[in-house]
Amino acid sequence: MLSEPSLELINLVAQLGSFTAAANHLNKVPSAVSYAVKQIEDEINVVLFERHHRSVSLTPAGQHFVKEARLLLNAMAELKQSTVNVAQGWQPKLSLALDSIVRADRLAYLIRDFYQQFSDTELVIRKENFNGVWESLSSGRCDVALGASASLPVGGPFAARHMGKMQWCLVMSPRHPLAGHHEPLTPATLIQYPAVTLSDTSWQQVGHNFTALPLQRRIQVPDWIQAFNLLHAGLGVGWVPRHLVQGFIASKSLCEKTVSQPLPDNNCALLWNTRRQSPALQWLLAYLGDEAQLRHQWIN
């Protein structure tokens, strides 16, 4: 039966072009190599080499055989290495869920540095809102959640690293009817106007709606870019993470208003599934750093 050593022998003879050269490489006598090749040819009932006085050359069938043998040898080597990698905790991909509150400008650097470190692991990025972040982690759709700020999942093999608190502020266009209204704004005043909110990406849990008052009409959008577009257009008011909107407030393209019942600050966290341990996961956790680094790079 053809074996890996048989394929390697045929490949070696084809590369060196003689039984003598192959024998010298293997520290064997030429007759032993010649006999082993003949046995392989007899087994498949095909002549692979044309014998010359001091050399050999591949027959057309031999050329085909060597081409396919090299593919098999490469596949065997990859199989061995991937099996070792799996035994050492390697996974073919690492899935990271980003809460929409984290700064998007850091993501390109993370992806660049990850792929410089890992050539055989795929990094999958998911964008989630509110309960969708936790559901993505608890359901196994992701391995790591960055910026999670909704309620914790009940139970499960999850570890956490705090990222600090996130502040909410109410903003609107300077052209909005409430922009010139006296402050603080009350719920009775706010409820008269639509609230621009992000849609919760949870599939199974009850979606969060804390950025809108009960019975207040909502304009739900998938991300903050769309939310800012609607707010700039004066189509509603919105509770927005302060670190995402402070530039618009400073440029006066959006104005912040005080309210009688402000939203409380949210605790944010980095979470991961402890059952999904791998070199890529360990690298990512080290790369993201401690609470101060997480807060500085992704929240502030």
KOLTI-671318 format. One record per residue (C-alpha): residue in one letter; y negated, x, z negated; residue number from 0. Coordinates in nm, 3 decimals. Last residue first. Layout:
BEGIN
{site 'a'; {Y; X; Z}; NUM}
...
REM end
This chain:
BEGIN
{site 'n'; {-5.802; -1.266; -2.619}; 299}
{site 'i'; {-5.468; -1.440; -2.558}; 298}
{site 'w'; {-5.244; -1.222; -2.340}; 297}
{site 'q'; {-5.350; -0.859; -2.379}; 296}
{site 'h'; {-5.523; -0.858; -2.719}; 295}
{site 'r'; {-5.298; -1.117; -2.885}; 294}
{site 'l'; {-4.979; -0.949; -2.765}; 293}
{site 'q'; {-5.106; -0.606; -2.865}; 292}
{site 'a'; {-5.201; -0.721; -3.216}; 291}
{site 'e'; {-4.877; -0.913; -3.265}; 290}
{site 'd'; {-4.655; -0.621; -3.163}; 289}
{site 'g'; {-4.560; -0.493; -2.821}; 288}
{site 'l'; {-4.506; -0.661; -2.485}; 287}
{site 'y'; {-4.336; -0.346; -2.356}; 286}
{site 'a'; {-4.096; -0.327; -2.651}; 285}
{site 'l'; {-3.987; -0.689; -2.595}; 284}
{site 'l'; {-3.957; -0.627; -2.221}; 283}
{site 'w'; {-3.746; -0.313; -2.268}; 282}
{site 'q'; {-3.508; -0.494; -2.503}; 281}
{site 'l'; {-3.475; -0.778; -2.253}; 280}
{site 'a'; {-3.402; -0.538; -1.967}; 279}
{site 'p'; {-3.145; -0.347; -2.174}; 278}
{site 's'; {-2.968; -0.677; -2.246}; 277}
{site 'q'; {-2.942; -0.928; -2.531}; 276}
{site 'r'; {-2.910; -1.290; -2.420}; 275}
{site 'r'; {-2.767; -1.421; -2.747}; 274}
{site 't'; {-3.092; -1.342; -2.931}; 273}
{site 'n'; {-3.281; -1.592; -2.714}; 272}
{site 'w'; {-3.645; -1.496; -2.714}; 271}
{site 'l'; {-3.978; -1.606; -2.852}; 270}
{site 'l'; {-4.334; -1.474; -2.827}; 269}
{site 'a'; {-4.561; -1.688; -3.038}; 268}
{site 'c'; {-4.882; -1.886; -3.050}; 267}
{site 'n'; {-5.023; -2.071; -3.351}; 266}
{site 'n'; {-5.262; -2.340; -3.239}; 265}
{site 'd'; {-5.613; -2.398; -3.377}; 264}
{site 'p'; {-5.695; -2.751; -3.485}; 263}
{site 'l'; {-5.857; -2.991; -3.238}; 262}
{site 'p'; {-6.206; -3.097; -3.337}; 261}
{site 'q'; {-6.283; -3.438; -3.494}; 260}
{site 's'; {-6.660; -3.484; -3.510}; 259}
{site 'v'; {-6.708; -3.300; -3.186}; 258}
{site 't'; {-6.913; -3.003; -3.071}; 257}
{site 'k'; {-6.982; -2.967; -2.702}; 256}
{site 'e'; {-6.923; -2.672; -2.473}; 255}
{site 'c'; {-7.093; -2.652; -2.135}; 254}
{site 'l'; {-6.940; -2.552; -1.803}; 253}
{site 's'; {-7.109; -2.359; -1.523}; 252}
{site 'k'; {-7.333; -2.215; -1.794}; 251}
{site 's'; {-7.233; -1.856; -1.706}; 250}
{site 'a'; {-7.134; -1.794; -2.070}; 249}
{site 'i'; {-6.943; -2.124; -2.083}; 248}
{site 'f'; {-6.755; -2.041; -1.763}; 247}
{site 'g'; {-6.664; -1.698; -1.903}; 246}
{site 'q'; {-6.550; -1.854; -2.233}; 245}
{site 'v'; {-6.307; -2.087; -2.055}; 244}
{site 'l'; {-5.973; -1.909; -2.073}; 243}
{site 'h'; {-6.021; -1.750; -2.416}; 242}
{site 'r'; {-6.141; -2.083; -2.556}; 241}
{site 'p'; {-5.825; -2.272; -2.464}; 240}
{site 'v'; {-5.943; -2.600; -2.302}; 239}
{site 'w'; {-5.998; -2.954; -2.430}; 238}
{site 'g'; {-6.134; -3.149; -2.138}; 237}
{site 'v'; {-6.400; -3.384; -2.015}; 236}
{site 'g'; {-6.382; -3.571; -1.687}; 235}
{site 'l'; {-6.476; -3.590; -1.320}; 234}
{site 'g'; {-6.780; -3.364; -1.349}; 233}
{site 'a'; {-6.683; -3.153; -1.047}; 232}
{site 'h'; {-6.671; -2.843; -1.267}; 231}
{site 'l'; {-6.422; -3.026; -1.491}; 230}
{site 'l'; {-6.204; -3.119; -1.195}; 229}
{site 'n'; {-6.195; -2.761; -1.066}; 228}
{site 'f'; {-6.136; -2.631; -1.419}; 227}
{site 'a'; {-5.831; -2.855; -1.456}; 226}
{site 'q'; {-5.691; -2.746; -1.121}; 225}
{site 'i'; {-5.713; -2.383; -1.227}; 224}
{site 'w'; {-5.580; -2.476; -1.570}; 223}
{site 'd'; {-5.244; -2.589; -1.438}; 222}
{site 'p'; {-5.030; -2.888; -1.336}; 221}
{site 'v'; {-5.293; -3.164; -1.350}; 220}
{site 'q'; {-5.314; -3.487; -1.548}; 219}
{site 'i'; {-5.628; -3.700; -1.534}; 218}
{site 'r'; {-5.611; -3.910; -1.849}; 217}
{site 'r'; {-5.758; -4.244; -1.957}; 216}
{site 'q'; {-5.806; -4.254; -2.332}; 215}
{site 'l'; {-5.570; -4.502; -2.503}; 214}
{site 'p'; {-5.495; -4.251; -2.782}; 213}
{site 'l'; {-5.728; -3.953; -2.744}; 212}
{site 'a'; {-5.644; -3.676; -2.501}; 211}
{site 't'; {-5.567; -3.309; -2.565}; 210}
{site 'f'; {-5.284; -3.410; -2.803}; 209}
{site 'n'; {-5.075; -3.548; -2.512}; 208}
{site 'h'; {-4.751; -3.355; -2.553}; 207}
{site 'g'; {-4.453; -3.479; -2.352}; 206}
{site 'v'; {-4.153; -3.640; -2.518}; 205}
{site 'q'; {-3.855; -3.412; -2.464}; 204}
{site 'q'; {-3.616; -3.417; -2.167}; 203}
{site 'w'; {-3.784; -3.267; -1.863}; 202}
{site 's'; {-4.068; -3.082; -2.038}; 201}
{site 't'; {-4.340; -2.967; -1.801}; 200}
{site 'd'; {-4.619; -3.139; -1.997}; 199}
{site 's'; {-4.903; -3.234; -1.764}; 198}
{site 'l'; {-5.227; -3.051; -1.831}; 197}
{site 't'; {-5.525; -3.261; -1.932}; 196}
{site 'v'; {-5.861; -3.374; -1.795}; 195}
{site 'a'; {-5.974; -3.655; -2.024}; 194}
{site 'p'; {-6.138; -3.957; -1.862}; 193}
{site 'y'; {-6.458; -4.097; -2.016}; 192}
{site 'q'; {-6.519; -4.387; -2.256}; 191}
{site 'i'; {-6.282; -4.236; -2.511}; 190}
{site 'l'; {-6.531; -3.957; -2.579}; 189}
{site 't'; {-6.795; -4.181; -2.738}; 188}
{site 'a'; {-6.564; -4.365; -2.975}; 187}
{site 'p'; {-6.392; -4.033; -3.056}; 186}
{site 't'; {-6.727; -3.899; -3.177}; 185}
{site 'l'; {-6.943; -3.632; -3.016}; 184}
{site 'p'; {-7.121; -3.406; -3.262}; 183}
{site 'e'; {-7.369; -3.397; -3.106}; 182}
{site 'h'; {-7.634; -3.583; -2.905}; 181}
{site 'h'; {-7.549; -3.655; -2.543}; 180}
{site 'g'; {-7.693; -3.428; -2.275}; 179}
{site 'a'; {-7.358; -3.314; -2.138}; 178}
{site 'l'; {-7.201; -3.656; -2.199}; 177}
{site 'p'; {-7.301; -3.795; -1.858}; 176}
{site 'h'; {-7.145; -3.492; -1.683}; 175}
{site 'r'; {-7.386; -3.277; -1.482}; 174}
{site 'p'; {-7.355; -2.978; -1.719}; 173}
{site 's'; {-6.982; -3.002; -1.641}; 172}
{site 'm'; {-6.753; -3.050; -1.938}; 171}
{site 'v'; {-6.604; -2.859; -2.227}; 170}
{site 'l'; {-6.424; -2.929; -2.554}; 169}
{site 'c'; {-6.299; -2.615; -2.726}; 168}
{site 'w'; {-5.953; -2.510; -2.839}; 167}
{site 'q'; {-5.878; -2.194; -3.033}; 166}
{site 'm'; {-5.555; -1.993; -3.015}; 165}
{site 'k'; {-5.402; -1.830; -3.320}; 164}
{site 'g'; {-5.203; -1.508; -3.346}; 163}
{site 'm'; {-4.928; -1.371; -3.121}; 162}
{site 'h'; {-4.640; -1.405; -3.367}; 161}
{site 'r'; {-4.300; -1.259; -3.281}; 160}
{site 'a'; {-4.006; -1.498; -3.280}; 159}
{site 'a'; {-3.626; -1.494; -3.272}; 158}
{site 'f'; {-3.406; -1.772; -3.139}; 157}
{site 'p'; {-3.035; -1.840; -3.181}; 156}
{site 'g'; {-3.067; -2.219; -3.206}; 155}
{site 'g'; {-3.195; -2.460; -3.465}; 154}
{site 'v'; {-3.457; -2.726; -3.395}; 153}
{site 'p'; {-3.697; -2.617; -3.126}; 152}
{site 'l'; {-4.043; -2.521; -3.255}; 151}
{site 's'; {-4.339; -2.748; -3.186}; 150}
{site 'a'; {-4.589; -2.644; -2.920}; 149}
{site 's'; {-4.760; -2.304; -2.886}; 148}
{site 'a'; {-4.531; -2.080; -2.685}; 147}
{site 'g'; {-4.736; -1.787; -2.553}; 146}
{site 'l'; {-4.449; -1.596; -2.394}; 145}
{site 'a'; {-4.101; -1.745; -2.376}; 144}
{site 'v'; {-3.800; -1.519; -2.316}; 143}
{site 'd'; {-3.448; -1.587; -2.186}; 142}
{site 'c'; {-3.530; -1.883; -1.960}; 141}
{site 'r'; {-3.355; -2.196; -1.833}; 140}
{site 'g'; {-3.123; -2.172; -2.134}; 139}
{site 's'; {-3.191; -2.522; -2.267}; 138}
{site 's'; {-3.364; -2.393; -2.581}; 137}
{site 'l'; {-3.591; -2.157; -2.386}; 136}
{site 's'; {-3.701; -2.396; -2.111}; 135}
{site 'e'; {-3.731; -2.674; -2.367}; 134}
{site 'w'; {-3.965; -2.462; -2.573}; 133}
{site 'v'; {-4.194; -2.387; -2.282}; 132}
{site 'g'; {-4.176; -2.744; -2.148}; 131}
{site 'n'; {-4.305; -2.870; -2.481}; 130}
{site 'f'; {-4.655; -2.743; -2.392}; 129}
{site 'n'; {-4.686; -2.634; -2.028}; 128}
{site 'e'; {-4.453; -2.407; -1.831}; 127}
{site 'k'; {-4.486; -2.137; -1.565}; 126}
{site 'r'; {-4.157; -1.962; -1.486}; 125}
{site 'i'; {-4.117; -1.599; -1.383}; 124}
{site 'v'; {-3.780; -1.455; -1.276}; 123}
{site 'l'; {-3.736; -1.077; -1.303}; 122}
{site 'e'; {-3.440; -0.952; -1.102}; 121}
{site 't'; {-3.236; -0.664; -1.238}; 120}
{site 'd'; {-3.093; -0.376; -1.033}; 119}
{site 's'; {-3.399; -0.155; -0.979}; 118}
{site 'f'; {-3.519; -0.168; -1.338}; 117}
{site 'q'; {-3.801; 0.053; -1.473}; 116}
{site 'q'; {-4.039; 0.050; -1.176}; 115}
{site 'y'; {-3.950; -0.317; -1.134}; 114}
{site 'f'; {-4.064; -0.393; -1.489}; 113}
{site 'd'; {-4.386; -0.194; -1.457}; 112}
{site 'r'; {-4.497; -0.384; -1.147}; 111}
{site 'i'; {-4.400; -0.723; -1.290}; 110}
{site 'l'; {-4.589; -0.658; -1.616}; 109}
{site 'y'; {-4.896; -0.533; -1.428}; 108}
{site 'a'; {-4.899; -0.843; -1.205}; 107}
{site 'l'; {-4.873; -1.071; -1.510}; 106}
{site 'r'; {-5.176; -0.937; -1.696}; 105}
{site 'd'; {-5.430; -1.139; -1.494}; 104}
{site 'a'; {-5.254; -1.467; -1.579}; 103}
{site 'r'; {-5.388; -1.482; -1.933}; 102}
{site 'v'; {-5.166; -1.696; -2.154}; 101}
{site 'i'; {-5.241; -2.066; -2.211}; 100}
{site 's'; {-5.014; -2.184; -1.929}; 99}
{site 'd'; {-4.709; -2.092; -2.136}; 98}
{site 'l'; {-4.514; -1.826; -1.954}; 97}
{site 'a'; {-4.136; -1.853; -1.923}; 96}
{site 'l'; {-3.952; -1.525; -1.854}; 95}
{site 's'; {-3.609; -1.512; -1.690}; 94}
{site 'l'; {-3.418; -1.185; -1.676}; 93}
{site 'k'; {-3.174; -1.133; -1.391}; 92}
{site 'p'; {-2.846; -0.961; -1.305}; 91}
{site 'q'; {-2.766; -0.902; -1.675}; 90}
{site 'w'; {-2.668; -0.570; -1.831}; 89}
{site 'g'; {-2.524; -0.575; -2.184}; 88}
{site 'q'; {-2.325; -0.251; -2.188}; 87}
{site 'a'; {-2.004; -0.422; -2.076}; 86}
{site 'v'; {-2.206; -0.581; -1.797}; 85}
{site 'n'; {-2.328; -0.239; -1.686}; 84}
{site 'v'; {-1.974; -0.096; -1.690}; 83}
{site 't'; {-1.861; -0.384; -1.471}; 82}
{site 's'; {-2.160; -0.330; -1.240}; 81}
{site 'q'; {-2.068; 0.036; -1.207}; 80}
{site 'k'; {-1.704; -0.029; -1.122}; 79}
{site 'l'; {-1.791; -0.303; -0.875}; 78}
{site 'e'; {-2.057; -0.085; -0.711}; 77}
{site 'a'; {-1.805; 0.196; -0.666}; 76}
{site 'm'; {-1.548; -0.045; -0.524}; 75}
{site 'a'; {-1.806; -0.188; -0.281}; 74}
{site 'n'; {-1.900; 0.161; -0.166}; 73}
{site 'l'; {-1.533; 0.247; -0.111}; 72}
{site 'l'; {-1.479; -0.079; 0.077}; 71}
{site 'l'; {-1.775; -0.015; 0.307}; 70}
{site 'r'; {-1.652; 0.339; 0.366}; 69}
{site 'a'; {-1.308; 0.206; 0.454}; 68}
{site 'e'; {-1.461; -0.034; 0.708}; 67}
{site 'k'; {-1.627; 0.249; 0.902}; 66}
{site 'v'; {-1.322; 0.474; 0.858}; 65}
{site 'f'; {-1.085; 0.211; 1.000}; 64}
{site 'h'; {-1.310; 0.132; 1.296}; 63}
{site 'q'; {-1.338; 0.500; 1.387}; 62}
{site 'g'; {-0.963; 0.538; 1.340}; 61}
{site 'a'; {-0.896; 0.254; 1.582}; 60}
{site 'p'; {-1.114; 0.428; 1.839}; 59}
{site 't'; {-0.922; 0.752; 1.762}; 58}
{site 'l'; {-1.083; 0.989; 1.518}; 57}
{site 's'; {-1.084; 1.362; 1.576}; 56}
{site 'v'; {-0.868; 1.641; 1.436}; 55}
{site 's'; {-0.909; 2.017; 1.427}; 54}
{site 'r'; {-0.743; 2.352; 1.478}; 53}
{site 'h'; {-0.505; 2.290; 1.770}; 52}
{site 'h'; {-0.591; 1.923; 1.819}; 51}
{site 'r'; {-0.443; 1.615; 1.650}; 50}
{site 'e'; {-0.592; 1.276; 1.743}; 49}
{site 'f'; {-0.650; 1.084; 1.425}; 48}
{site 'l'; {-0.606; 0.721; 1.317}; 47}
{site 'v'; {-0.272; 0.641; 1.478}; 46}
{site 'v'; {-0.178; 0.285; 1.381}; 45}
{site 'n'; {0.136; 0.143; 1.218}; 44}
{site 'i'; {-0.053; 0.047; 0.901}; 43}
{site 'e'; {0.198; 0.222; 0.675}; 42}
{site 'd'; {0.285; 0.485; 0.936}; 41}
{site 'e'; {-0.081; 0.587; 0.961}; 40}
{site 'i'; {-0.104; 0.610; 0.582}; 39}
{site 'q'; {0.213; 0.824; 0.570}; 38}
{site 'k'; {0.077; 1.049; 0.845}; 37}
{site 'v'; {-0.240; 1.104; 0.642}; 36}
{site 'a'; {-0.036; 1.207; 0.340}; 35}
{site 'y'; {0.177; 1.447; 0.551}; 34}
{site 's'; {-0.130; 1.615; 0.702}; 33}
{site 'v'; {-0.286; 1.653; 0.357}; 32}
{site 'a'; {0.030; 1.808; 0.214}; 31}
{site 's'; {0.069; 2.033; 0.519}; 30}
{site 'p'; {-0.284; 2.162; 0.475}; 29}
{site 'v'; {-0.209; 2.300; 0.125}; 28}
{site 'k'; {-0.409; 2.151; -0.161}; 27}
{site 'n'; {-0.723; 2.250; -0.350}; 26}
{site 'l'; {-0.890; 1.921; -0.250}; 25}
{site 'h'; {-1.175; 2.080; -0.053}; 24}
{site 'n'; {-0.938; 2.343; 0.091}; 23}
{site 'a'; {-0.700; 2.064; 0.199}; 22}
{site 'a'; {-0.985; 1.872; 0.367}; 21}
{site 'a'; {-1.088; 2.186; 0.557}; 20}
{site 't'; {-0.726; 2.249; 0.662}; 19}
{site 'f'; {-0.666; 1.888; 0.769}; 18}
{site 's'; {-0.964; 1.905; 1.002}; 17}
{site 'g'; {-1.281; 1.720; 1.099}; 16}
{site 'l'; {-1.465; 1.750; 0.768}; 15}
{site 'q'; {-1.603; 1.393; 0.760}; 14}
{site 'a'; {-1.298; 1.227; 0.913}; 13}
{site 'v'; {-1.067; 1.421; 0.680}; 12}
{site 'l'; {-1.275; 1.309; 0.381}; 11}
{site 'n'; {-1.280; 0.943; 0.489}; 10}
{site 'i'; {-0.904; 0.940; 0.538}; 9}
{site 'l'; {-0.857; 1.092; 0.192}; 8}
{site 'e'; {-1.101; 0.850; 0.025}; 7}
{site 'l'; {-0.923; 0.552; 0.178}; 6}
{site 's'; {-0.588; 0.679; 0.052}; 5}
{site 'p'; {-0.734; 0.751; -0.295}; 4}
{site 'e'; {-0.867; 0.390; -0.307}; 3}
{site 's'; {-0.527; 0.251; -0.220}; 2}
{site 'l'; {-0.346; 0.127; 0.086}; 1}
{site 'm'; {0.000; 0.000; 0.000}; 0}
REM end
